[in-house]
Amino acid sequence: MNIIKGRVFSFLKRPEDISDLSSFLYIEEGAILFGESGIIEEVDTYSSIKKRYNEATVNDFGSSLICPGFIDVHNHFPQTQVIASYGTKLLEWLNKYTFPNESLFKDEAHCKKEAKIFLDLLNANGITSSVSFGSVHPISVETLFSEAKNRNMNLIAGNVLMDRNAPNDVLIPAKQSYENSKRIIEKWHETGRCKYAVTPRFAITSTPELMEVSQSLFEENQSCYLQTHLSENIDEIKTTLSLFPENKNYLSIYDDYNLLSEKTLLAHSIHLEKLEREMIVDTNAVAVHCPTSNLFLGSGLFKFEDLKNMGIRTAISTDVGGGTSFSMLRTLDEAYKVQQLQDFSLNPLESFYWATLGNAKALGLDDEIGAIKPGNMADLIVLNSSSTSTMSHRMKKCETIQEELFILQTLGDDRAVEGVFVAGKNQKPF
């Protein structure tokens, strides 16, 4: 048996406001017990657990904060070396930087090398579950699944479906995409902690035939997810509607092919019309916020307060490589600023809920990840709120857990992540 000792913090429900102390569990001298299976067995005070499990191995993190691992609901595996590419908006950025880099993922050796780097970077930043795009090449997502399986890491991923409006080496015809996806689903979906997501990139790179393929895959494999992009950029929306002139709005294209459900993840969802917001409510789909990429590419501001008030489910993500950081702490910081620009202060309880239990609920996986409780996987992170000289100095004036969380998200990065446990195994790689 294994014990992780520290200050235990985990959400019980969505916080109503910054003063909602009933929304979380906090144990000052806490401990988490788990066995070789990586499943949490007990959460209690350290003295109580140690008394009953005196022979257990103890990982003592002192006064550091033990939290559920962060969950990243949207990112791109083939774009690690696209991060920090200068001077473009979305569509030019895709053509100038992204598609050329994704073409490299037809090579298995390249995919294996990049898969390890990609998951190392996620883990180093406290991300223990990921929802990821591969490239169009089946080997890209298969090597990523293989690396995740080796770590017993929760990964939802899919090979990208694209058959137009991009260079030929990142296009695959609709029929072949169906066959590729079907084979990958049979081999990898629900193997270990791997799960498949049907992944049409977006409507611009999808012919009607490919949209039909996406529909068939999603309807034939109802335990799979569907991930795509929606209304990220004004020029994107205009181009999309020019390709689908019979549709009055962007989201109606996906709806026409029955791609909207509670398992649908709609990355960005910035420039939504009223009818589109109502459609998301009706279908229970998830609008995924990508703050660092939205700011970096100048795409627009996510309307969190409006979506929340409408009852739209939301999630938050790094969106690397349009996103500029693998750090969920940096991502939460930028999300706060995005809302400040719209006269809304996103409180730190809401932020940390979003990145843990909130994202788990968005994926329908809150009985496995997102909270520290018996029966869940021991996907845990250790956060040191005094990990830099600036943070250490600021923490001397800290009086509440809410204030500490805000310091972490405002000033923290990968240096604040002392430990990362995926199914109970420490994966902090460097």
Summary of the structure (lengths in Angstrom):
residues: 430
radius of gyration: 21.0
end to end distance: 25.2
largest distance: 68.8
contacts: 1595
relative contact order: 0.16
helix: 43%
strand: 24%
